[in-house]
């Protein structure tokens, strides 16, 4: 499978882009990088300095709007491919499915669900997709939650163009794993990991 991925700033960060034909990101998804809240999940007793240190030191990780995280809450509900839409000082709002097509396949209405941050119980990081191995983080026991206002608070999804499907375009959300971020996309209501050759545009 071969795909082209367009970022939101396609005209600016693409080599050999035809400026006369700029990529219209908003045609496919309404998201813009800007100031907003980021949820910092950091090991108890550790201090937060910045996102780079957080990632490199292994002290914790960040939850950003428009990205996907495998989350479980105190009510026992687990969400594998839900998109984080809003983060406030004391709550997090997520979609109940990846998108409307995924909800339709499950026979459920597509909606937004809001939880208090205090009810976030576990976040799972996939280690091996083939073996379905997960590394589970006990948020309530081992981590502190900090909400910080930051620039570029959202991880706006990429847009994929599938060459083998007559140039079909797909919105592709970032999904946090143990190795970093993977890309997920939906086809006929089912959610898939992006595999194969990728050309960044």
mmCIF file of the C-alpha atoms, coordinates in Angstrom:
data_MODEL
# 
_entry.id   MODEL 
# 
loop_
_atom_site.group_PDB 
_atom_site.id 
_atom_site.type_symbol 
_atom_site.label_atom_id 
_atom_site.label_alt_id 
_atom_site.label_comp_id 
_atom_site.label_asym_id 
_atom_site.label_entity_id 
_atom_site.label_seq_id 
_atom_site.pdbx_PDB_ins_code 
_atom_site.Cartn_x 
_atom_site.Cartn_y 
_atom_site.Cartn_z 
_atom_site.occupancy 
_atom_site.B_iso_or_equiv 
_atom_site.pdbx_formal_charge 
_atom_site.auth_seq_id 
_atom_site.auth_comp_id 
_atom_site.auth_asym_id 
_atom_site.auth_atom_id 
_atom_site.pdbx_PDB_model_num 
ATOM 1   C CA . UNK A 1 1   ? 0.000   0.000   0.000  1.00 0.00 ? 1   UNK A CA 1 
ATOM 2   C CA . UNK A 1 2   ? 1.317   3.419   -0.914 1.00 0.00 ? 2   UNK A CA 1 
ATOM 3   C CA . UNK A 1 3   ? -0.140  6.634   0.450  1.00 0.00 ? 3   UNK A CA 1 
ATOM 4   C CA . UNK A 1 4   ? 0.625   10.331  0.489  1.00 0.00 ? 4   UNK A CA 1 
ATOM 5   C CA . UNK A 1 5   ? 0.079   12.209  3.722  1.00 0.00 ? 5   UNK A CA 1 
ATOM 6   C CA . UNK A 1 6   ? -0.762  15.891  3.719  1.00 0.00 ? 6   UNK A CA 1 
ATOM 7   C CA . UNK A 1 7   ? -0.116  17.920  6.826  1.00 0.00 ? 7   UNK A CA 1 
ATOM 8   C CA . UNK A 1 8   ? -2.123  20.998  7.665  1.00 0.00 ? 8   UNK A CA 1 
ATOM 9   C CA . UNK A 1 9   ? 0.692   23.278  6.517  1.00 0.00 ? 9   UNK A CA 1 
ATOM 10  C CA . UNK A 1 10  ? 1.195   21.482  3.213  1.00 0.00 ? 10  UNK A CA 1 
ATOM 11  C CA . UNK A 1 11  ? 2.236   24.532  1.214  1.00 0.00 ? 11  UNK A CA 1 
ATOM 12  C CA . UNK A 1 12  ? 4.865   25.526  3.758  1.00 0.00 ? 12  UNK A CA 1 
ATOM 13  C CA . UNK A 1 13  ? 6.496   22.220  4.612  1.00 0.00 ? 13  UNK A CA 1 
ATOM 14  C CA . UNK A 1 14  ? 6.311   20.322  1.336  1.00 0.00 ? 14  UNK A CA 1 
ATOM 15  C CA . UNK A 1 15  ? 9.211   20.071  -1.031 1.00 0.00 ? 15  UNK A CA 1 
ATOM 16  C CA . UNK A 1 16  ? 8.279   20.648  -4.668 1.00 0.00 ? 16  UNK A CA 1 
ATOM 17  C CA . UNK A 1 17  ? 4.715   21.631  -3.832 1.00 0.00 ? 17  UNK A CA 1 
ATOM 18  C CA . UNK A 1 18  ? 2.841   23.309  -6.643 1.00 0.00 ? 18  UNK A CA 1 
ATOM 19  C CA . UNK A 1 19  ? 1.907   26.593  -4.966 1.00 0.00 ? 19  UNK A CA 1 
ATOM 20  C CA . UNK A 1 20  ? -0.795  27.183  -7.567 1.00 0.00 ? 20  UNK A CA 1 
ATOM 21  C CA . UNK A 1 21  ? -2.603  24.104  -6.254 1.00 0.00 ? 21  UNK A CA 1 
ATOM 22  C CA . UNK A 1 22  ? -2.402  24.358  -2.454 1.00 0.00 ? 22  UNK A CA 1 
ATOM 23  C CA . UNK A 1 23  ? -3.885  21.535  -0.432 1.00 0.00 ? 23  UNK A CA 1 
ATOM 24  C CA . UNK A 1 24  ? -7.171  22.590  1.195  1.00 0.00 ? 24  UNK A CA 1 
ATOM 25  C CA . UNK A 1 25  ? -6.920  20.910  4.612  1.00 0.00 ? 25  UNK A CA 1 
ATOM 26  C CA . UNK A 1 26  ? -10.152 22.427  5.955  1.00 0.00 ? 26  UNK A CA 1 
ATOM 27  C CA . UNK A 1 27  ? -12.057 20.733  3.139  1.00 0.00 ? 27  UNK A CA 1 
ATOM 28  C CA . UNK A 1 28  ? -11.400 17.414  4.882  1.00 0.00 ? 28  UNK A CA 1 
ATOM 29  C CA . UNK A 1 29  ? -11.133 18.317  8.571  1.00 0.00 ? 29  UNK A CA 1 
ATOM 30  C CA . UNK A 1 30  ? -11.676 21.401  10.701 1.00 0.00 ? 30  UNK A CA 1 
ATOM 31  C CA . UNK A 1 31  ? -8.690  21.706  13.018 1.00 0.00 ? 31  UNK A CA 1 
ATOM 32  C CA . UNK A 1 32  ? -6.095  24.366  13.606 1.00 0.00 ? 32  UNK A CA 1 
ATOM 33  C CA . UNK A 1 33  ? -2.980  24.533  15.709 1.00 0.00 ? 33  UNK A CA 1 
ATOM 34  C CA . UNK A 1 34  ? -3.353  27.154  18.383 1.00 0.00 ? 34  UNK A CA 1 
ATOM 35  C CA . UNK A 1 35  ? -3.385  27.803  22.081 1.00 0.00 ? 35  UNK A CA 1 
ATOM 36  C CA . UNK A 1 36  ? -5.284  25.386  24.279 1.00 0.00 ? 36  UNK A CA 1 
ATOM 37  C CA . UNK A 1 37  ? -5.053  22.946  27.153 1.00 0.00 ? 37  UNK A CA 1 
ATOM 38  C CA . UNK A 1 38  ? -2.711  19.951  27.176 1.00 0.00 ? 38  UNK A CA 1 
ATOM 39  C CA . UNK A 1 39  ? -3.049  17.228  29.820 1.00 0.00 ? 39  UNK A CA 1 
ATOM 40  C CA . UNK A 1 40  ? 0.331   16.368  31.337 1.00 0.00 ? 40  UNK A CA 1 
ATOM 41  C CA . UNK A 1 41  ? 0.454   12.929  32.972 1.00 0.00 ? 41  UNK A CA 1 
ATOM 42  C CA . UNK A 1 42  ? 3.607   12.750  35.079 1.00 0.00 ? 42  UNK A CA 1 
ATOM 43  C CA . UNK A 1 43  ? 4.944   10.233  37.596 1.00 0.00 ? 43  UNK A CA 1 
ATOM 44  C CA . UNK A 1 44  ? 4.229   11.170  41.192 1.00 0.00 ? 44  UNK A CA 1 
ATOM 45  C CA . UNK A 1 45  ? 7.047   13.185  42.739 1.00 0.00 ? 45  UNK A CA 1 
ATOM 46  C CA . UNK A 1 46  ? 8.459   14.342  39.399 1.00 0.00 ? 46  UNK A CA 1 
ATOM 47  C CA . UNK A 1 47  ? 8.505   17.925  38.152 1.00 0.00 ? 47  UNK A CA 1 
ATOM 48  C CA . UNK A 1 48  ? 7.259   19.037  34.756 1.00 0.00 ? 48  UNK A CA 1 
ATOM 49  C CA . UNK A 1 49  ? 9.562   21.342  32.802 1.00 0.00 ? 49  UNK A CA 1 
ATOM 50  C CA . UNK A 1 50  ? 8.552   20.954  29.156 1.00 0.00 ? 50  UNK A CA 1 
ATOM 51  C CA . UNK A 1 51  ? 7.162   18.395  26.705 1.00 0.00 ? 51  UNK A CA 1 
ATOM 52  C CA . UNK A 1 52  ? 10.561  17.481  25.283 1.00 0.00 ? 52  UNK A CA 1 
ATOM 53  C CA . UNK A 1 53  ? 11.948  16.623  28.727 1.00 0.00 ? 53  UNK A CA 1 
ATOM 54  C CA . UNK A 1 54  ? 8.755   14.754  29.614 1.00 0.00 ? 54  UNK A CA 1 
ATOM 55  C CA . UNK A 1 55  ? 9.116   12.527  26.563 1.00 0.00 ? 55  UNK A CA 1 
ATOM 56  C CA . UNK A 1 56  ? 12.883  11.977  26.741 1.00 0.00 ? 56  UNK A CA 1 
ATOM 57  C CA . UNK A 1 57  ? 13.095  11.383  30.493 1.00 0.00 ? 57  UNK A CA 1 
ATOM 58  C CA . UNK A 1 58  ? 10.281  8.852   30.576 1.00 0.00 ? 58  UNK A CA 1 
ATOM 59  C CA . UNK A 1 59  ? 8.676   10.781  33.449 1.00 0.00 ? 59  UNK A CA 1 
ATOM 60  C CA . UNK A 1 60  ? 5.323   10.737  31.726 1.00 0.00 ? 60  UNK A CA 1 
ATOM 61  C CA . UNK A 1 61  ? 3.474   11.757  28.598 1.00 0.00 ? 61  UNK A CA 1 
ATOM 62  C CA . UNK A 1 62  ? 1.082   14.347  27.251 1.00 0.00 ? 62  UNK A CA 1 
ATOM 63  C CA . UNK A 1 63  ? -2.523  13.965  26.108 1.00 0.00 ? 63  UNK A CA 1 
ATOM 64  C CA . UNK A 1 64  ? -3.396  16.372  23.299 1.00 0.00 ? 64  UNK A CA 1 
ATOM 65  C CA . UNK A 1 65  ? -6.703  17.240  21.701 1.00 0.00 ? 65  UNK A CA 1 
ATOM 66  C CA . UNK A 1 66  ? -7.524  15.547  18.367 1.00 0.00 ? 66  UNK A CA 1 
ATOM 67  C CA . UNK A 1 67  ? -5.241  12.570  19.107 1.00 0.00 ? 67  UNK A CA 1 
ATOM 68  C CA . UNK A 1 68  ? -6.276  9.078   20.223 1.00 0.00 ? 68  UNK A CA 1 
ATOM 69  C CA . UNK A 1 69  ? -5.321  7.284   23.434 1.00 0.00 ? 69  UNK A CA 1 
ATOM 70  C CA . UNK A 1 70  ? -6.428  3.911   24.804 1.00 0.00 ? 70  UNK A CA 1 
ATOM 71  C CA . UNK A 1 71  ? -8.209  5.032   27.971 1.00 0.00 ? 71  UNK A CA 1 
ATOM 72  C CA . UNK A 1 72  ? -10.218 3.396   30.730 1.00 0.00 ? 72  UNK A CA 1 
ATOM 73  C CA . UNK A 1 73  ? -12.282 5.297   33.278 1.00 0.00 ? 73  UNK A CA 1 
ATOM 74  C CA . UNK A 1 74  ? -13.518 4.585   36.793 1.00 0.00 ? 74  UNK A CA 1 
ATOM 75  C CA . UNK A 1 75  ? -16.918 3.444   35.474 1.00 0.00 ? 75  UNK A CA 1 
ATOM 76  C CA . UNK A 1 76  ? -15.179 0.536   33.709 1.00 0.00 ? 76  UNK A CA 1 
ATOM 77  C CA . UNK A 1 77  ? -15.658 1.961   30.219 1.00 0.00 ? 77  UNK A CA 1 
ATOM 78  C CA . UNK A 1 78  ? -12.675 1.494   27.909 1.00 0.00 ? 78  UNK A CA 1 
ATOM 79  C CA . UNK A 1 79  ? -12.135 3.505   24.740 1.00 0.00 ? 79  UNK A CA 1 
ATOM 80  C CA . UNK A 1 80  ? -9.648  2.286   22.119 1.00 0.00 ? 80  UNK A CA 1 
ATOM 81  C CA . UNK A 1 81  ? -10.128 4.637   19.189 1.00 0.00 ? 81  UNK A CA 1 
ATOM 82  C CA . UNK A 1 82  ? -11.878 7.670   20.621 1.00 0.00 ? 82  UNK A CA 1 
ATOM 83  C CA . UNK A 1 83  ? -10.671 11.154  19.732 1.00 0.00 ? 83  UNK A CA 1 
ATOM 84  C CA . UNK A 1 84  ? -9.890  13.634  22.521 1.00 0.00 ? 84  UNK A CA 1 
ATOM 85  C CA . UNK A 1 85  ? -11.892 16.774  21.714 1.00 0.00 ? 85  UNK A CA 1 
ATOM 86  C CA . UNK A 1 86  ? -11.718 19.026  24.791 1.00 0.00 ? 86  UNK A CA 1 
ATOM 87  C CA . UNK A 1 87  ? -9.515  19.291  27.879 1.00 0.00 ? 87  UNK A CA 1 
ATOM 88  C CA . UNK A 1 88  ? -10.434 21.610  30.752 1.00 0.00 ? 88  UNK A CA 1 
ATOM 89  C CA . UNK A 1 89  ? -8.853  22.071  34.178 1.00 0.00 ? 89  UNK A CA 1 
ATOM 90  C CA . UNK A 1 90  ? -10.996 19.271  35.590 1.00 0.00 ? 90  UNK A CA 1 
ATOM 91  C CA . UNK A 1 91  ? -12.506 17.295  32.689 1.00 0.00 ? 91  UNK A CA 1 
ATOM 92  C CA . UNK A 1 92  ? -11.807 15.549  29.398 1.00 0.00 ? 92  UNK A CA 1 
ATOM 93  C CA . UNK A 1 93  ? -14.259 15.101  26.514 1.00 0.00 ? 93  UNK A CA 1 
ATOM 94  C CA . UNK A 1 94  ? -13.849 12.327  23.948 1.00 0.00 ? 94  UNK A CA 1 
ATOM 95  C CA . UNK A 1 95  ? -15.862 10.903  21.071 1.00 0.00 ? 95  UNK A CA 1 
ATOM 96  C CA . UNK A 1 96  ? -17.411 7.513   21.754 1.00 0.00 ? 96  UNK A CA 1 
ATOM 97  C CA . UNK A 1 97  ? -16.088 6.156   18.426 1.00 0.00 ? 97  UNK A CA 1 
ATOM 98  C CA . UNK A 1 98  ? -13.398 7.066   15.897 1.00 0.00 ? 98  UNK A CA 1 
ATOM 99  C CA . UNK A 1 99  ? -15.980 8.833   13.714 1.00 0.00 ? 99  UNK A CA 1 
ATOM 100 C CA . UNK A 1 100 ? -19.621 8.672   12.626 1.00 0.00 ? 100 UNK A CA 1 
ATOM 101 C CA . UNK A 1 101 ? -19.021 5.742   10.276 1.00 0.00 ? 101 UNK A CA 1 
ATOM 102 C CA . UNK A 1 102 ? -17.508 3.633   13.069 1.00 0.00 ? 102 UNK A CA 1 
ATOM 103 C CA . UNK A 1 103 ? -20.451 4.451   15.346 1.00 0.00 ? 103 UNK A CA 1 
ATOM 104 C CA . UNK A 1 104 ? -22.913 3.547   12.591 1.00 0.00 ? 104 UNK A CA 1 
ATOM 105 C CA . UNK A 1 105 ? -21.265 0.145   12.072 1.00 0.00 ? 105 UNK A CA 1 
ATOM 106 C CA . UNK A 1 106 ? -21.625 -0.506  15.820 1.00 0.00 ? 106 UNK A CA 1 
ATOM 107 C CA . UNK A 1 107 ? -25.271 0.554   15.685 1.00 0.00 ? 107 UNK A CA 1 
ATOM 108 C CA . UNK A 1 108 ? -24.696 3.395   18.143 1.00 0.00 ? 108 UNK A CA 1 
ATOM 109 C CA . UNK A 1 109 ? -25.195 7.167   17.951 1.00 0.00 ? 109 UNK A CA 1 
ATOM 110 C CA . UNK A 1 110 ? -21.992 9.177   17.523 1.00 0.00 ? 110 UNK A CA 1 
ATOM 111 C CA . UNK A 1 111 ? -21.589 11.478  20.515 1.00 0.00 ? 111 UNK A CA 1 
ATOM 112 C CA . UNK A 1 112 ? -19.256 13.302  22.851 1.00 0.00 ? 112 UNK A CA 1 
ATOM 113 C CA . UNK A 1 113 ? -18.630 11.904  26.340 1.00 0.00 ? 113 UNK A CA 1 
ATOM 114 C CA . UNK A 1 114 ? -17.231 14.007  29.178 1.00 0.00 ? 114 UNK A CA 1 
ATOM 115 C CA . UNK A 1 115 ? -15.458 12.591  32.228 1.00 0.00 ? 115 UNK A CA 1 
ATOM 116 C CA . UNK A 1 116 ? -13.910 14.310  35.239 1.00 0.00 ? 116 UNK A CA 1 
ATOM 117 C CA . UNK A 1 117 ? -10.117 14.007  35.041 1.00 0.00 ? 117 UNK A CA 1 
ATOM 118 C CA . UNK A 1 118 ? -10.180 12.331  38.448 1.00 0.00 ? 118 UNK A CA 1 
ATOM 119 C CA . UNK A 1 119 ? -11.988 9.343   36.891 1.00 0.00 ? 119 UNK A CA 1 
ATOM 120 C CA . UNK A 1 120 ? -9.215  8.559   34.371 1.00 0.00 ? 120 UNK A CA 1 
ATOM 121 C CA . UNK A 1 121 ? -8.007  5.189   35.633 1.00 0.00 ? 121 UNK A CA 1 
ATOM 122 C CA . UNK A 1 122 ? -5.714  3.591   33.038 1.00 0.00 ? 122 UNK A CA 1 
ATOM 123 C CA . UNK A 1 123 ? -4.019  4.457   29.761 1.00 0.00 ? 123 UNK A CA 1 
ATOM 124 C CA . UNK A 1 124 ? -2.718  1.570   27.675 1.00 0.00 ? 124 UNK A CA 1 
ATOM 125 C CA . UNK A 1 125 ? 0.200   1.721   25.266 1.00 0.00 ? 125 UNK A CA 1 
ATOM 126 C CA . UNK A 1 126 ? 0.372   -0.960  22.631 1.00 0.00 ? 126 UNK A CA 1 
ATOM 127 C CA . UNK A 1 127 ? 3.776   -2.680  22.479 1.00 0.00 ? 127 UNK A CA 1 
ATOM 128 C CA . UNK A 1 128 ? 3.128   -5.260  19.768 1.00 0.00 ? 128 UNK A CA 1 
ATOM 129 C CA . UNK A 1 129 ? 0.111   -5.028  17.468 1.00 0.00 ? 129 UNK A CA 1 
ATOM 130 C CA . UNK A 1 130 ? 0.494   -8.580  16.134 1.00 0.00 ? 130 UNK A CA 1 
ATOM 131 C CA . UNK A 1 131 ? 0.446   -10.097 19.627 1.00 0.00 ? 131 UNK A CA 1 
ATOM 132 C CA . UNK A 1 132 ? -1.921  -7.499  21.118 1.00 0.00 ? 132 UNK A CA 1 
ATOM 133 C CA . UNK A 1 133 ? 0.552   -6.766  23.914 1.00 0.00 ? 133 UNK A CA 1 
ATOM 134 C CA . UNK A 1 134 ? -0.225  -3.680  25.983 1.00 0.00 ? 134 UNK A CA 1 
ATOM 135 C CA . UNK A 1 135 ? 1.632   -1.756  28.655 1.00 0.00 ? 135 UNK A CA 1 
ATOM 136 C CA . UNK A 1 136 ? -0.950  -0.419  31.114 1.00 0.00 ? 136 UNK A CA 1 
ATOM 137 C CA . UNK A 1 137 ? -0.310  2.737   33.132 1.00 0.00 ? 137 UNK A CA 1 
ATOM 138 C CA . UNK A 1 138 ? -2.210  3.068   36.417 1.00 0.00 ? 138 UNK A CA 1 
ATOM 139 C CA . UNK A 1 139 ? -2.979  6.784   36.318 1.00 0.00 ? 139 UNK A CA 1 
ATOM 140 C CA . UNK A 1 140 ? -4.717  7.121   39.682 1.00 0.00 ? 140 UNK A CA 1 
ATOM 141 C CA . UNK A 1 141 ? -2.032  5.202   41.570 1.00 0.00 ? 141 UNK A CA 1 
ATOM 142 C CA . UNK A 1 142 ? 1.241   6.268   39.938 1.00 0.00 ? 142 UNK A CA 1 
ATOM 143 C CA . UNK A 1 143 ? 0.724   9.614   38.201 1.00 0.00 ? 143 UNK A CA 1 
ATOM 144 C CA . UNK A 1 144 ? -0.243  13.223  38.797 1.00 0.00 ? 144 UNK A CA 1 
ATOM 145 C CA . UNK A 1 145 ? -2.346  15.164  36.299 1.00 0.00 ? 145 UNK A CA 1 
ATOM 146 C CA . UNK A 1 146 ? -1.462  18.723  35.300 1.00 0.00 ? 146 UNK A CA 1 
ATOM 147 C CA . UNK A 1 147 ? -3.380  20.815  32.773 1.00 0.00 ? 147 UNK A CA 1 
ATOM 148 C CA . UNK A 1 148 ? -1.185  23.359  30.973 1.00 0.00 ? 148 UNK A CA 1 
ATOM 149 C CA . UNK A 1 149 ? -2.179  26.020  28.473 1.00 0.00 ? 149 UNK A CA 1 
ATOM 150 C CA . UNK A 1 150 ? 0.183   25.744  25.501 1.00 0.00 ? 150 UNK A CA 1 
ATOM 151 C CA . UNK A 1 151 ? 0.677   26.714  21.903 1.00 0.00 ? 151 UNK A CA 1 
ATOM 152 C CA . UNK A 1 152 ? -0.029  23.924  19.401 1.00 0.00 ? 152 UNK A CA 1 
ATOM 153 C CA . UNK A 1 153 ? -2.297  22.209  21.899 1.00 0.00 ? 153 UNK A CA 1 
ATOM 154 C CA . UNK A 1 154 ? -3.896  20.000  19.242 1.00 0.00 ? 154 UNK A CA 1 
ATOM 155 C CA . UNK A 1 155 ? -2.465  17.123  17.223 1.00 0.00 ? 155 UNK A CA 1 
ATOM 156 C CA . UNK A 1 156 ? -4.452  17.852  14.101 1.00 0.00 ? 156 UNK A CA 1 
ATOM 157 C CA . UNK A 1 157 ? -4.925  14.702  12.036 1.00 0.00 ? 157 UNK A CA 1 
ATOM 158 C CA . UNK A 1 158 ? -3.132  14.119  8.778  1.00 0.00 ? 158 UNK A CA 1 
ATOM 159 C CA . UNK A 1 159 ? -5.041  13.515  5.555  1.00 0.00 ? 159 UNK A CA 1 
ATOM 160 C CA . UNK A 1 160 ? -4.107  10.414  3.560  1.00 0.00 ? 160 UNK A CA 1 
ATOM 161 C CA . UNK A 1 161 ? -4.401  9.904   -0.150 1.00 0.00 ? 161 UNK A CA 1 
ATOM 162 C CA . UNK A 1 162 ? -4.509  6.207   -1.046 1.00 0.00 ? 162 UNK A CA 1 
ATOM 163 C CA . UNK A 1 163 ? -2.943  5.757   -4.456 1.00 0.00 ? 163 UNK A CA 1 
ATOM 164 C CA . UNK A 1 164 ? -4.297  2.217   -4.905 1.00 0.00 ? 164 UNK A CA 1 
ATOM 165 C CA . UNK A 1 165 ? -7.841  3.460   -4.268 1.00 0.00 ? 165 UNK A CA 1 
ATOM 166 C CA . UNK A 1 166 ? -7.986  6.014   -7.066 1.00 0.00 ? 166 UNK A CA 1 
ATOM 167 C CA . UNK A 1 167 ? -6.624  8.756   -4.840 1.00 0.00 ? 167 UNK A CA 1 
ATOM 168 C CA . UNK A 1 168 ? -9.234  8.306   -2.085 1.00 0.00 ? 168 UNK A CA 1 
ATOM 169 C CA . UNK A 1 169 ? -8.685  10.736  0.809  1.00 0.00 ? 169 UNK A CA 1 
ATOM 170 C CA . UNK A 1 170 ? -8.898  9.701   4.471  1.00 0.00 ? 170 UNK A CA 1 
ATOM 171 C CA . UNK A 1 171 ? -8.597  11.667  7.721  1.00 0.00 ? 171 UNK A CA 1 
ATOM 172 C CA . UNK A 1 172 ? -5.974  9.956   9.852  1.00 0.00 ? 172 UNK A CA 1 
ATOM 173 C CA . UNK A 1 173 ? -5.674  10.562  13.613 1.00 0.00 ? 173 UNK A CA 1 
ATOM 174 C CA . UNK A 1 174 ? -2.495  10.103  15.636 1.00 0.00 ? 174 UNK A CA 1 
ATOM 175 C CA . UNK A 1 175 ? -2.552  7.269   18.199 1.00 0.00 ? 175 UNK A CA 1 
ATOM 176 C CA . UNK A 1 176 ? -0.030  7.086   21.052 1.00 0.00 ? 176 UNK A CA 1 
ATOM 177 C CA . UNK A 1 177 ? 1.823   3.755   21.450 1.00 0.00 ? 177 UNK A CA 1 
ATOM 178 C CA . UNK A 1 178 ? 4.934   2.690   23.377 1.00 0.00 ? 178 UNK A CA 1 
ATOM 179 C CA . UNK A 1 179 ? 7.032   3.504   20.299 1.00 0.00 ? 179 UNK A CA 1 
ATOM 180 C CA . UNK A 1 180 ? 5.484   6.909   19.667 1.00 0.00 ? 180 UNK A CA 1 
ATOM 181 C CA . UNK A 1 181 ? 2.543   7.924   17.514 1.00 0.00 ? 181 UNK A CA 1 
ATOM 182 C CA . UNK A 1 182 ? 0.961   5.632   14.934 1.00 0.00 ? 182 UNK A CA 1 
ATOM 183 C CA . UNK A 1 183 ? -1.666  6.699   12.414 1.00 0.00 ? 183 UNK A CA 1 
ATOM 184 C CA . UNK A 1 184 ? -5.217  5.344   12.410 1.00 0.00 ? 184 UNK A CA 1 
ATOM 185 C CA . UNK A 1 185 ? -7.806  5.656   9.666  1.00 0.00 ? 185 UNK A CA 1 
ATOM 186 C CA . UNK A 1 186 ? -11.344 4.409   9.103  1.00 0.00 ? 186 UNK A CA 1 
ATOM 187 C CA . UNK A 1 187 ? -12.679 2.452   6.143  1.00 0.00 ? 187 UNK A CA 1 
ATOM 188 C CA . UNK A 1 188 ? -16.268 1.162   5.973  1.00 0.00 ? 188 UNK A CA 1 
ATOM 189 C CA . UNK A 1 189 ? -16.670 1.808   9.690  1.00 0.00 ? 189 UNK A CA 1 
ATOM 190 C CA . UNK A 1 190 ? -13.607 -0.185  10.741 1.00 0.00 ? 190 UNK A CA 1 
ATOM 191 C CA . UNK A 1 191 ? -10.452 1.417   12.138 1.00 0.00 ? 191 UNK A CA 1 
ATOM 192 C CA . UNK A 1 192 ? -7.027  0.383   10.835 1.00 0.00 ? 192 UNK A CA 1 
ATOM 193 C CA . UNK A 1 193 ? -3.374  1.124   11.533 1.00 0.00 ? 193 UNK A CA 1 
ATOM 194 C CA . UNK A 1 194 ? -1.530  2.686   8.648  1.00 0.00 ? 194 UNK A CA 1 
ATOM 195 C CA . UNK A 1 195 ? 1.018   0.274   7.232  1.00 0.00 ? 195 UNK A CA 1 
ATOM 196 C CA . UNK A 1 196 ? 3.195   0.427   4.159  1.00 0.00 ? 196 UNK A CA 1 
ATOM 197 C CA . UNK A 1 197 ? 5.101   3.118   2.330  1.00 0.00 ? 197 UNK A CA 1 
ATOM 198 C CA . UNK A 1 198 ? 4.355   6.698   3.301  1.00 0.00 ? 198 UNK A CA 1 
ATOM 199 C CA . UNK A 1 199 ? 5.302   9.868   1.462  1.00 0.00 ? 199 UNK A CA 1 
ATOM 200 C CA . UNK A 1 200 ? 5.012   12.985  3.628  1.00 0.00 ? 200 UNK A CA 1 
ATOM 201 C CA . UNK A 1 201 ? 3.625   15.966  1.745  1.00 0.00 ? 201 UNK A CA 1 
# 
